[in-house]
Amino acid sequence: MDSRTVWHRTLVTAVVVFLVLAAGLWVTSVVLAPADGRNVAGLFVGWAMFAVLAAIAAGIVDFFVRPLGGRSGDAEVIAAAEEARTGSTRTQAQR
């Protein structure tokens, strides 16, 4: 597998983990708010916000790391190979 694909999958996994962590921390803050007061709930909300920001940061990095999908990067290579083989970049037969 390509190293860009590995990085992409790793970063997507990190985004999902951070979002699940943020949801869990937010639920914990809601549960603890009546029992332990605002300070403890506020602490968990702060950590939840940090997890959301980390997910956003990982998503931005992933935007620049993700693989292009085969068409964009390989189009020039395929066209050059076709031209070398046939003398033309036209890949479909004339109708």
C-alpha positions in Angstrom: 0.0 0.0 0.0 1.1 3.6 -0.7 2.4 5.6 2.2 -0.1 8.4 1.4 -3.0 5.9 1.7 -1.6 4.7 5.1 -1.4 8.3 6.4 -4.9 9.0 5.1 -6.4 6.0 6.9 -4.5 6.8 10.0 -5.7 10.4 10.0 -9.3 9.4 9.3 -9.1 7.0 12.2 -7.8 9.8 14.4 -10.6 12.1 13.4 -13.2 9.4 14.3 -11.5 8.7 17.6 -11.4 12.4 18.5 -15.1 12.9 17.7 -16.1 9.8 19.7 -14.0 11.1 22.6 -15.6 14.5 22.3 -19.1 13.0 22.4 -18.2 10.9 25.4 -16.7 13.8 27.3 -19.7 16.0 26.5 -22.1 13.3 27.8 -19.9 12.9 30.9 -20.2 16.7 31.5 -24.0 16.6 31.2 -24.2 13.6 33.6 -21.8 15.2 36.2 -23.2 18.7 36.1 -26.1 18.1 38.5 -24.1 15.9 40.8 -20.7 17.5 41.0 -21.3 21.1 40.0 -20.3 23.4 37.3 -16.6 23.2 37.8 -16.3 19.5 37.0 -18.7 19.7 34.1 -16.9 22.7 32.7 -13.6 20.7 32.9 -15.1 17.9 30.8 -16.7 20.4 28.3 -13.2 22.0 27.9 -11.7 18.6 27.1 -14.5 17.9 24.7 -13.8 21.2 22.9 -10.1 20.3 22.7 -11.0 16.9 21.2 -13.2 18.6 18.6 -10.4 21.0 17.7 -8.0 18.1 17.4 -10.4 16.3 15.1 -10.6 19.5 12.9 -6.8 19.8 12.8 -6.4 16.1 11.8 -9.1 16.6 9.1 -7.2 19.6 7.7 -3.9 17.7 7.6 -5.7 14.7 6.0 -7.1 17.0 3.3 -3.5 17.7 2.2 -2.3 14.1 2.7 -5.1 12.0 1.1 -4.3 10.2 -2.2 -5.6 11.9 -5.3 -7.5 8.8 -6.5 -5.6 7.7 -9.6 -7.0 10.0 -12.3 -5.3 13.3 -11.5 -1.8 12.0 -10.9 -1.8 9.3 -13.6 -3.5 11.1 -16.5 -0.2 12.5 -17.9 1.6 9.1 -17.5 -1.2 7.3 -19.3 -1.4 9.8 -22.1 2.4 9.7 -22.6 2.3 5.9 -22.8 -0.6 5.9 -25.2 1.2 8.5 -27.4 4.4 6.5 -27.4 2.5 3.3 -28.3 0.2 4.7 -31.0 1.4 8.2 -31.8 -1.8 9.7 -30.5 -3.4 10.4 -27.1 -6.8 9.5 -28.5 -7.9 6.4 -26.6 -11.3 5.7 -28.3 -11.8 4.4 -31.8 -13.3 6.7 -34.5 -17.0 6.1 -35.1 
